[in-house]
Amino acid sequence: MRIRKGFTVVELLVVIAIIGTLIGLLLPAVQAARSAARKMQCSNQAKQLGLACHNFESARKVLPPWVLVNAREMVTGHFLLLPFLEQDPIFREADGYSFAVRTKGINAYACPDDPTLSSAKFTGVALTISPGRASSSDGGFGGTSYALNAKLASVSFRAGHPIKADGSMNKIRDGLSQTVLFAERMAFSYGDQYPSSSQPNLAAGSFTWSIWSRAGKNSLNDWQDGASSAPIFPAPSTLTNNQQAEGYSWWDSPVFDAPYRDVGVPGRGPGPRSDPSFRDGFNGVKNPGGIQAGARVGSTDYRRLQALHGNVMITTLADGSVHSIAASIDPIVFQHVCDPVDGNVVSLE
């Protein structure tokens, strides 16, 4: 009887080497495919947000305001979009008070490449660095990677309160396809290692959250942040006209280019902002302006918006289209595409 020989050690080593080589060749392709899938998912979500804004304007004749307060509600623009994103149960549960649903994660608001969110809620260091600011006994707060442009989602103030939405598509003079409506930001921004772990950097206290439900702060809610409390509506604010947004405009609001807390002192913020001069030189760190590329947890420039897909930011334009903007875009050009009425019409193509 013939006895069949098995593989020799040399043959086994050759087979193992071949398999290892194949895995080495396939792994980058698999990773690239997964990255492309996440980017596609992000683009689809950005498209949903644009469509929701257009449907909101068709129904209400205004764009969703970045914040709104009256006798029945204190809400954010993201909250007002919930019925247009098939999130009616959460919208009804809040009963006009977005603070009541702050621990709800909304998947449409979370970029899949945002490492500071898990199931659309803050995770990791975002919960431990200042626990009360991003969580409660009911759990972590819901965050958003998609910041609403407050210059488009504008609101009229009276006696210190944002009482009336006044943004609309027909007020965008620079063209709907040349104006950013939503832009990406890392939901939790922490800059103690930006631009490096050595000095100068943005300092250990430089952190912000993008909380989709963060509307105004007053004595009826428990936002654990450094914002001043606004008076309970309709009691008038005792602040000066320069500080009409105090209590509403804050670093944890889910927007960018929000009204200054004090127009006389722009450095008080809030950010992020498209203006490259904002807090330029803070703690010795220059503001490069534009979009931050390659942001990572702990090394995030809270003054700016971030590209969450390597060197690419996914944006929703005012016409509802989705556009990928390279982080290498000229900072002044980016500032122009974020301003709907500055008269500087630029192309993103």
MIDOTI-886272 format. One record per residue (C-alpha): chain; residue in one letter; y, x, z; residue number from 1. Coordinates in pm, 1 decimal. Layout:
<"A" "A" <Y X Z> NUM>
...
end
This chain:
<"A" "M" <0.0 0.0 0.0> 1>
<"A" "R" <343.2 127.5 -93.4> 2>
<"A" "I" <583.6 151.8 196.8> 3>
<"A" "R" <944.1 72.6 98.9> 4>
<"A" "K" <1187.7 322.9 233.1> 5>
<"A" "G" <1504.7 207.1 413.0> 6>
<"A" "F" <1855.7 340.0 360.6> 7>
<"A" "T" <1919.0 695.5 449.7> 8>
<"A" "V" <2202.2 784.3 688.0> 9>
<"A" "V" <2406.0 916.3 397.6> 10>
<"A" "E" <2362.0 593.4 203.2> 11>
<"A" "L" <2467.5 387.1 506.1> 12>
<"A" "L" <2777.3 600.0 551.6> 13>
<"A" "V" <2867.4 552.3 186.5> 14>
<"A" "V" <2827.1 175.0 214.3> 15>
<"A" "I" <3037.4 165.1 532.4> 16>
<"A" "A" <3306.8 376.2 363.8> 17>
<"A" "I" <3313.8 141.7 64.7> 18>
<"A" "I" <3342.2 -165.1 288.5> 19>
<"A" "G" <3620.3 2.7 487.8> 20>
<"A" "T" <3808.2 83.2 169.1> 21>
<"A" "L" <3776.2 -274.5 45.1> 22>
<"A" "I" <3901.7 -411.4 377.4> 23>
<"A" "G" <4192.4 -166.7 363.3> 24>
<"A" "L" <4278.7 -293.1 17.4> 25>
<"A" "L" <4239.0 -660.8 104.0> 26>
<"A" "L" <4418.9 -665.1 440.5> 27>
<"A" "P" <4771.3 -608.1 300.3> 28>
<"A" "A" <4706.6 -877.5 41.7> 29>
<"A" "V" <4596.2 -1122.2 314.1> 30>
<"A" "Q" <4899.4 -1036.4 524.8> 31>
<"A" "A" <5129.5 -1079.5 226.1> 32>
<"A" "A" <4973.0 -1416.6 147.9> 33>
<"A" "R" <5021.3 -1534.6 506.1> 34>
<"A" "S" <5381.0 -1413.2 504.4> 35>
<"A" "A" <5445.8 -1596.6 179.6> 36>
<"A" "A" <5290.7 -1911.5 324.7> 37>
<"A" "R" <5516.5 -1894.2 631.8> 38>
<"A" "K" <5820.5 -1841.9 412.9> 39>
<"A" "M" <5718.3 -2139.8 199.7> 40>
<"A" "Q" <5676.7 -2354.8 511.6> 41>
<"A" "C" <6022.1 -2246.9 629.3> 42>
<"A" "S" <6170.1 -2336.5 290.6> 43>
<"A" "N" <6006.7 -2679.1 303.9> 44>
<"A" "Q" <6151.1 -2740.9 649.9> 45>
<"A" "A" <6495.5 -2628.4 537.8> 46>
<"A" "K" <6464.7 -2873.1 248.3> 47>
<"A" "Q" <6378.5 -3153.3 494.1> 48>
<"A" "L" <6693.0 -3078.3 692.8> 49>
<"A" "G" <6909.6 -3095.2 383.3> 50>
<"A" "L" <6754.9 -3423.9 276.8> 51>
<"A" "A" <6795.3 -3563.7 628.7> 52>
<"A" "C" <7167.2 -3475.6 626.4> 53>
<"A" "H" <7217.2 -3646.8 290.8> 54>
<"A" "N" <7032.0 -3956.4 408.6> 55>
<"A" "F" <7237.2 -3956.6 728.8> 56>
<"A" "E" <7560.1 -3941.3 529.1> 57>
<"A" "S" <7441.8 -4220.3 299.2> 58>
<"A" "A" <7375.8 -4438.7 603.8> 59>
<"A" "R" <7676.7 -4342.2 819.1> 60>
<"A" "K" <7930.7 -4224.6 557.7> 61>
<"A" "V" <7974.8 -3898.6 752.2> 62>
<"A" "L" <7772.6 -3584.3 811.4> 63>
<"A" "P" <7598.6 -3555.8 1148.0> 64>
<"A" "P" <7857.9 -3404.5 1383.9> 65>
<"A" "W" <7757.0 -3085.0 1561.4> 66>
<"A" "V" <7825.6 -3266.7 1890.3> 67>
<"A" "L" <7937.7 -3617.3 1982.2> 68>
<"A" "V" <8024.5 -3806.1 2300.2> 69>
<"A" "N" <8128.4 -4162.7 2373.8> 70>
<"A" "A" <8052.0 -4431.6 2628.7> 71>
<"A" "R" <7691.9 -4463.3 2502.9> 72>
<"A" "E" <7585.4 -4114.2 2401.8> 73>
<"A" "M" <7621.0 -3738.2 2438.0> 74>
<"A" "V" <7425.1 -3579.2 2156.8> 75>
<"A" "T" <7393.4 -3297.5 1903.8> 76>
<"A" "G" <7375.3 -3315.6 1528.2> 77>
<"A" "H" <7010.0 -3212.8 1544.8> 78>
<"A" "F" <6943.3 -3507.7 1775.0> 79>
<"A" "L" <7114.5 -3751.3 1537.1> 80>
<"A" "L" <6889.9 -3631.2 1255.0> 81>
<"A" "L" <6567.4 -3719.1 1438.8> 82>
<"A" "P" <6525.9 -4067.8 1282.7> 83>
<"A" "F" <6561.5 -3907.6 940.6> 84>
<"A" "L" <6284.7 -3657.9 1022.2> 85>
<"A" "E" <6028.4 -3918.4 1134.1> 86>
<"A" "Q" <6100.8 -3849.7 1501.2> 87>
<"A" "D" <6205.5 -4201.9 1605.7> 88>
<"A" "P" <6000.6 -4206.3 1930.3> 89>
<"A" "I" <6188.4 -3905.3 2068.7> 90>
<"A" "F" <6519.0 -4046.6 1948.3> 91>
<"A" "R" <6454.3 -4376.4 2128.0> 92>
<"A" "E" <6323.3 -4205.9 2440.9> 93>
<"A" "A" <6651.0 -4019.5 2486.7> 94>
<"A" "D" <6853.0 -4342.7 2484.9> 95>
<"A" "G" <7160.0 -4167.2 2347.1> 96>
<"A" "Y" <7137.6 -3866.9 2576.3> 97>
<"A" "S" <6986.8 -3560.9 2409.3> 98>
<"A" "F" <6963.8 -3378.2 2744.2> 99>
<"A" "A" <6685.6 -3622.8 2839.9> 100>
<"A" "V" <6453.0 -3483.7 2570.0> 101>
<"A" "R" <6541.1 -3114.9 2601.5> 102>
<"A" "T" <6176.0 -3016.5 2659.3> 103>
<"A" "K" <6059.5 -3168.9 2331.8> 104>
<"A" "G" <5960.1 -2925.7 2060.2> 105>
<"A" "I" <6041.4 -3040.6 1706.8> 106>
<"A" "N" <5829.9 -2852.4 1453.4> 107>
<"A" "A" <6079.6 -2913.3 1173.1> 108>
<"A" "Y" <6334.2 -2713.0 1374.3> 109>
<"A" "A" <6121.0 -2401.0 1424.7> 110>
<"A" "C" <6083.2 -2130.8 1162.0> 111>
<"A" "P" <5720.1 -2009.8 1163.8> 112>
<"A" "D" <5847.7 -1649.5 1159.1> 113>
<"A" "D" <6061.3 -1692.4 1470.8> 114>
<"A" "P" <5878.4 -1493.6 1741.9> 115>
<"A" "T" <6078.3 -1654.5 2024.4> 116>
<"A" "L" <5930.9 -2001.1 1966.1> 117>
<"A" "S" <5579.8 -2135.8 2013.2> 118>
<"A" "S" <5506.9 -2496.9 1920.0> 119>
<"A" "A" <5884.5 -2521.0 1864.4> 120>
<"A" "K" <5956.5 -2437.6 2231.0> 121>
<"A" "F" <6085.8 -2117.4 2385.6> 122>
<"A" "T" <5823.4 -1863.2 2480.9> 123>
<"A" "G" <5784.4 -1514.2 2622.3> 124>
<"A" "V" <6093.8 -1332.7 2745.3> 125>
<"A" "A" <6307.1 -1631.1 2640.0> 126>
<"A" "L" <6163.8 -1811.7 2943.6> 127>
<"A" "T" <6160.3 -1526.5 3192.2> 128>
<"A" "I" <6496.1 -1355.7 3150.4> 129>
<"A" "S" <6691.1 -1652.8 3287.2> 130>
<"A" "P" <6437.6 -1931.3 3354.8> 131>
<"A" "G" <6674.3 -2214.4 3437.7> 132>
<"A" "R" <6870.4 -2170.4 3119.4> 133>
<"A" "A" <6580.4 -2244.3 2885.4> 134>
<"A" "S" <6331.7 -2435.4 3099.8> 135>
<"A" "S" <6293.9 -2685.2 3381.4> 136>
<"A" "S" <6011.3 -2809.0 3600.3> 137>
<"A" "D" <5901.8 -3013.7 3298.6> 138>
<"A" "G" <5853.5 -2703.3 3083.4> 139>
<"A" "G" <6036.7 -2488.5 2831.3> 140>
<"A" "F" <6314.3 -2636.0 2621.1> 141>
<"A" "G" <6281.2 -2705.9 2252.4> 142>
<"A" "G" <6457.2 -2449.8 2035.2> 143>
<"A" "T" <6568.6 -2433.3 1676.4> 144>
<"A" "S" <6581.7 -2151.2 1423.3> 145>
<"A" "Y" <6809.8 -2353.9 1195.8> 146>
<"A" "A" <7175.6 -2346.1 1296.7> 147>
<"A" "L" <7399.6 -2623.5 1168.1> 148>
<"A" "N" <7731.4 -2514.1 1017.9> 149>
<"A" "A" <7989.1 -2669.8 1252.1> 150>
<"A" "K" <8261.9 -2629.7 990.1> 151>
<"A" "L" <8080.8 -2887.7 776.1> 152>
<"A" "A" <7947.3 -3097.5 1063.0> 153>
<"A" "S" <8296.5 -3130.8 1204.3> 154>
<"A" "V" <8423.5 -3367.6 1471.2> 155>
<"A" "S" <8759.9 -3493.0 1594.5> 156>
<"A" "F" <8859.0 -3427.6 1955.8> 157>
<"A" "R" <9062.3 -3658.8 2176.9> 158>
<"A" "A" <9159.3 -3573.2 2534.4> 159>
<"A" "G" <8913.3 -3283.4 2517.6> 160>
<"A" "H" <8618.1 -3493.1 2396.9> 161>
<"A" "P" <8445.3 -3478.5 2053.5> 162>
<"A" "I" <8458.8 -3850.0 1982.2> 163>
<"A" "K" <8436.4 -3895.1 1606.0> 164>
<"A" "A" <8240.1 -3732.4 1325.9> 165>
<"A" "D" <8472.5 -3648.1 1039.9> 166>
<"A" "G" <8270.0 -3422.4 810.5> 167>
<"A" "S" <8153.9 -3541.1 470.4> 168>
<"A" "M" <8029.5 -3398.1 144.8> 169>
<"A" "N" <8343.3 -3499.8 -43.0> 170>
<"A" "K" <8552.6 -3280.3 189.3> 171>
<"A" "I" <8368.2 -2966.5 77.1> 172>
<"A" "R" <8620.5 -2833.2 -172.3> 173>
<"A" "D" <8439.9 -2509.9 -252.8> 174>
<"A" "G" <8134.1 -2677.0 -406.2> 175>
<"A" "L" <7816.3 -2811.8 -250.4> 176>
<"A" "S" <7596.8 -2549.7 -414.8> 177>
<"A" "Q" <7818.5 -2267.8 -286.6> 178>
<"A" "T" <7838.0 -2375.9 78.1> 179>
<"A" "V" <7582.5 -2312.3 354.3> 180>
<"A" "L" <7483.8 -2617.9 560.3> 181>
<"A" "F" <7200.6 -2466.6 769.1> 182>
<"A" "A" <7136.4 -2097.0 827.6> 183>
<"A" "E" <6863.2 -1916.1 1017.5> 184>
<"A" "R" <6909.0 -1754.1 1356.4> 185>
<"A" "M" <6653.2 -1623.6 1603.1> 186>
<"A" "A" <6629.3 -1905.0 1856.2> 187>
<"A" "F" <6648.8 -1661.2 2146.5> 188>
<"A" "S" <6884.9 -1370.3 2090.7> 189>
<"A" "Y" <6873.9 -1073.3 2325.7> 190>
<"A" "G" <7071.6 -762.1 2243.0> 191>
<"A" "D" <7016.8 -503.0 2515.8> 192>
<"A" "Q" <6847.7 -279.1 2256.6> 193>
<"A" "Y" <7085.6 -346.9 1968.7> 194>
<"A" "P" <7146.2 -129.3 1780.0> 195>
<"A" "S" <6925.4 95.7 1997.7> 196>
<"A" "S" <6798.1 131.5 2351.5> 197>
<"A" "S" <7053.9 404.0 2420.8> 198>
<"A" "Q" <7425.3 344.2 2465.4> 199>
<"A" "P" <7623.8 195.5 2314.0> 200>
<"A" "N" <7442.3 -134.5 2281.7> 201>
<"A" "L" <7520.0 -501.0 2344.2> 202>
<"A" "A" <7435.9 -474.5 2715.1> 203>
<"A" "A" <7170.1 -639.5 2928.5> 204>
<"A" "G" <7366.7 -962.8 2970.6> 205>
<"A" "S" <7389.0 -1027.1 2599.2> 206>
<"A" "F" <7150.5 -1317.3 2544.0> 207>
<"A" "T" <7180.9 -1665.3 2396.4> 208>
<"A" "W" <6949.5 -1955.3 2318.3> 209>
<"A" "S" <6962.1 -2204.4 2032.8> 210>
<"A" "I" <6867.2 -2530.0 2208.8> 211>
<"A" "W" <6851.6 -2819.1 1963.2> 212>
<"A" "S" <6945.3 -3077.2 2231.5> 213>
<"A" "R" <7231.2 -2879.7 2389.8> 214>
<"A" "A" <7530.0 -3113.1 2363.1> 215>
<"A" "G" <7810.9 -3116.4 2618.9> 216>
<"A" "K" <7793.9 -3013.4 2980.1> 217>
<"A" "N" <7924.4 -3231.3 3261.5> 218>
<"A" "S" <7826.8 -3336.0 3613.3> 219>
<"A" "L" <7564.7 -3578.6 3480.8> 220>
<"A" "N" <7338.9 -3309.6 3335.8> 221>
<"A" "D" <7198.9 -2984.2 3460.1> 222>
<"A" "W" <7250.6 -2723.5 3190.8> 223>
<"A" "Q" <7206.3 -2397.2 3380.9> 224>
<"A" "D" <7446.5 -2185.6 3180.9> 225>
<"A" "G" <7791.0 -2039.4 3222.2> 226>
<"A" "A" <7981.7 -2311.9 3040.8> 227>
<"A" "S" <8258.5 -2503.5 3209.7> 228>
<"A" "S" <8188.6 -2871.1 3273.6> 229>
<"A" "A" <8376.9 -3126.6 3071.2> 230>
<"A" "P" <8502.3 -3437.4 3249.8> 231>
<"A" "I" <8283.6 -3744.5 3219.2> 232>
<"A" "F" <8396.3 -3946.3 2920.5> 233>
<"A" "P" <8651.2 -4103.9 2889.2> 234>
<"A" "A" <8834.2 -3915.1 3165.1> 235>
<"A" "P" <9079.3 -3681.1 2990.5> 236>
<"A" "S" <9041.9 -3306.6 3013.0> 237>
<"A" "T" <9302.5 -3112.6 3208.8> 238>
<"A" "L" <9257.2 -2812.0 2981.3> 239>
<"A" "T" <9525.2 -2699.2 2739.1> 240>
<"A" "N" <9512.0 -2785.1 2369.8> 241>
<"A" "N" <9383.1 -2432.8 2308.4> 242>
<"A" "Q" <9073.5 -2517.0 2511.6> 243>
<"A" "Q" <8989.0 -2862.9 2380.5> 244>
<"A" "A" <8626.4 -2766.5 2307.1> 245>
<"A" "E" <8555.9 -2623.0 2653.7> 246>
<"A" "G" <8242.4 -2783.8 2798.7> 247>
<"A" "Y" <8106.6 -2870.3 2454.0> 248>
<"A" "S" <8126.6 -2554.6 2245.9> 249>
<"A" "W" <7887.0 -2302.2 2395.3> 250>
<"A" "W" <7665.0 -2007.3 2305.4> 251>
<"A" "D" <7345.6 -2213.5 2342.9> 252>
<"A" "S" <7458.7 -2486.4 2102.6> 253>
<"A" "P" <7232.5 -2508.1 1794.4> 254>
<"A" "V" <7514.7 -2429.9 1553.5> 255>
<"A" "F" <7720.1 -2148.1 1407.6> 256>
<"A" "D" <8094.4 -2122.6 1347.8> 257>
<"A" "A" <8156.7 -2373.4 1627.5> 258>
<"A" "P" <8514.8 -2435.1 1746.2> 259>
<"A" "Y" <8634.3 -2162.5 1977.0> 260>
<"A" "R" <8623.1 -2236.4 2346.9> 261>
<"A" "D" <8978.6 -2105.8 2355.9> 262>
<"A" "V" <9153.2 -2057.7 2022.1> 263>
<"A" "G" <9392.3 -1818.2 2191.6> 264>
<"A" "V" <9104.0 -1590.5 2294.7> 265>
<"A" "P" <8847.8 -1585.4 2008.4> 266>
<"A" "G" <8636.4 -1329.7 2192.0> 267>
<"A" "R" <8525.0 -1599.5 2435.7> 268>
<"A" "G" <8320.5 -1736.5 2148.6> 269>
<"A" "P" <8088.7 -1894.4 2103.7> 270>
<"A" "G" <7872.9 -1720.1 1848.5> 271>
<"A" "P" <7704.0 -1668.8 1620.9> 272>
<"A" "R" <7978.0 -1659.9 1361.4> 273>
<"A" "S" <8008.7 -1567.9 995.8> 274>
<"A" "D" <8336.4 -1385.0 1066.6> 275>
<"A" "P" <8266.9 -1007.3 1068.5> 276>
<"A" "S" <8562.8 -947.6 1299.7> 277>
<"A" "F" <8408.5 -1156.4 1578.9> 278>
<"A" "R" <8365.7 -937.2 1888.0> 279>
<"A" "D" <8383.5 -631.3 1666.2> 280>
<"A" "G" <8350.8 -329.7 1892.8> 281>
<"A" "F" <8212.8 -528.0 2186.6> 282>
<"A" "N" <8073.2 -280.6 2439.9> 283>
<"A" "G" <8136.4 -11.6 2179.3> 284>
<"A" "V" <7915.0 -174.6 1913.7> 285>
<"A" "K" <8059.4 -246.9 1571.6> 286>
<"A" "N" <7995.5 -587.4 1416.9> 287>
<"A" "P" <7862.8 -515.8 1064.5> 288>
<"A" "G" <7914.4 -881.8 972.9> 289>
<"A" "G" <7698.9 -1079.8 734.4> 290>
<"A" "I" <7330.0 -1123.9 816.5> 291>
<"A" "Q" <7119.8 -912.3 1050.4> 292>
<"A" "A" <6804.4 -781.9 885.2> 293>
<"A" "G" <6486.5 -683.7 1066.3> 294>
<"A" "A" <6580.9 -850.2 1393.6> 295>
<"A" "R" <6324.8 -828.5 1670.1> 296>
<"A" "V" <6308.7 -960.1 2025.3> 297>
<"A" "G" <6534.5 -746.8 2242.2> 298>
<"A" "S" <6725.8 -605.2 1946.4> 299>
<"A" "T" <6917.1 -906.1 1819.7> 300>
<"A" "D" <7287.7 -912.0 1739.8> 301>
<"A" "Y" <7388.9 -1243.8 1897.8> 302>
<"A" "R" <7725.6 -1226.8 1719.7> 303>
<"A" "R" <7558.3 -1284.5 1383.0> 304>
<"A" "L" <7287.7 -1489.6 1214.5> 305>
<"A" "Q" <6947.4 -1335.9 1139.8> 306>
<"A" "A" <6715.0 -1297.3 842.4> 307>
<"A" "L" <6379.6 -1407.4 981.9> 308>
<"A" "H" <6177.4 -1308.2 675.4> 309>
<"A" "G" <6229.2 -935.0 664.5> 310>
<"A" "N" <6549.0 -890.9 470.4> 311>
<"A" "V" <6574.6 -1252.5 358.0> 312>
<"A" "M" <6737.1 -1553.6 521.7> 313>
<"A" "I" <6639.1 -1907.8 423.6> 314>
<"A" "T" <6942.4 -2135.3 399.5> 315>
<"A" "T" <7003.6 -2499.1 316.9> 316>
<"A" "L" <7305.9 -2549.8 96.7> 317>
<"A" "A" <7527.7 -2855.1 113.5> 318>
<"A" "D" <7380.1 -2997.7 -207.5> 319>
<"A" "G" <7042.0 -3010.9 -32.6> 320>
<"A" "S" <6893.1 -2716.0 -217.3> 321>
<"A" "V" <6725.5 -2423.1 -43.2> 322>
<"A" "H" <6839.2 -2070.8 -115.6> 323>
<"A" "S" <6711.1 -1730.8 -5.9> 324>
<"A" "I" <6998.9 -1497.3 77.1> 325>
<"A" "A" <6941.8 -1123.9 103.0> 326>
<"A" "A" <7065.1 -966.1 424.6> 327>
<"A" "S" <7241.7 -710.9 204.8> 328>
<"A" "I" <7494.9 -975.3 96.5> 329>
<"A" "D" <7853.3 -858.9 133.5> 330>
<"A" "P" <7979.2 -980.1 475.1> 331>
<"A" "I" <8299.7 -1121.9 326.6> 332>
<"A" "V" <8105.4 -1310.1 59.2> 333>
<"A" "F" <7878.4 -1454.8 327.8> 334>
<"A" "Q" <8181.6 -1561.5 528.7> 335>
<"A" "H" <8317.8 -1741.3 221.6> 336>
<"A" "V" <7995.1 -1933.1 153.0> 337>
<"A" "C" <7999.9 -2055.0 514.7> 338>
<"A" "D" <8355.1 -2191.9 486.4> 339>
<"A" "P" <8373.5 -2519.9 291.5> 340>
<"A" "V" <8749.0 -2522.5 239.0> 341>
<"A" "D" <8880.3 -2165.1 226.0> 342>
<"A" "G" <8926.5 -2183.2 -151.0> 343>
<"A" "N" <8709.0 -1878.2 -218.0> 344>
<"A" "V" <8433.6 -2003.5 -444.3> 345>
<"A" "V" <8157.3 -1746.9 -482.4> 346>
<"A" "S" <7818.3 -1762.6 -646.7> 347>
<"A" "L" <7493.1 -1701.0 -462.7> 348>
<"A" "E" <7304.2 -1630.7 -781.3> 349>
end
